[in-house]
Amino acid sequence: MQVQEIMSRSPACCGRADTIRDAAQIMAEKSVGSVPVVNDMGEPVGIVTDRDICCGA
């Protein structure tokens, strides 16, 4: 099995200027443990996880 077979094709994302609260709300609404962070062009530049938020990574 390959990753492409189980990956989310349109994941919920947040922007670099969004707050931690925004990211946490997206995770809660979508029942996910992480969200990709995208730049103004929609390109991925990072990821925020629930662990990052709770542990202050």
N, C-alpha and C positions, 0 to 999 in steps of 0.2 A: 504494500500500500504506500502511496506517495502523499506528501503533505497536501498537494493540490486537490486531492480527493476529499479532504475533510476541512480545508481552510474556509474561513469566511471571506466571501468575495467582495462584500461591501461593509467592512467593519465600521462601527461607530468610532469617530476620531475626535480629537480636540486640537486646538491651535496652540501655538507657543505662548500667546498672550492670555489664554484662558486661566482661570484660577484653579487651585487644587480642589476647591469645592465643586467647580464645574466638572472636572474630571471624575471626581467621586460620584457625582450625580449621574453622569453618563453611565458609569460602571454599574450603579445600582439599577438604573432604568433598564439596561440591556442585560443584566445578570451576567456580567463578565468581570474578570479579574484584572484586565488591562485594557488600555486604549492606546493606539498609535497617536503620536503627535505629528501634525503636518504643518508645513510652512504655508505662506500665502498662495502658493501655486498648487497646493494639495499634495505636495511630495512629502513622503515620510522623512522625518528628521530625528525621531526618537520614539520612546515608548514610556508610558507611566503605568505602574502596576499598583494594585491595592497594597502590596507590601511596601512600595516606595512611600505611599501616603501614610500608612500606619507607623512605619519605622523611621520616617524622615530621611530616606536615602539620598 
